[in-house]
Amino acid sequence: MDEIKERRDRRSGKVTPLVCAESLVQAAEQGRIEAFVAVVKLADGTIQTTWSQIQSIEALGLLECGKDDVLQKMRE
C-alpha cells in the first residue's frame, strides 16, 4: 500500500478502500452490522465477492439493495 497516497487521499476527503474497511470494522465491533456483503475489484482487475454467514438469497437481496442505492445516488 502506498501510505503517502493514502494520506493525501484522506486529506482531500476521498473515501479510500482502507477508510471504508476501517469504518466497517468499527461498526462490526460496535455490533451495528447484522450481515455483510462485499464486492471488491482487486489490484489485478479481478472481482471478488464475500459475505457473512447468511443464506445466499439474503446475500443476493443485499446486493440488490446496494445496486439500488448506487443508482439513487447517481440520479442525485
Helices and strands as residue ranges (DSSP letters): H 3-11, H 17-29, E 37-41, E 47-51, H 56-75
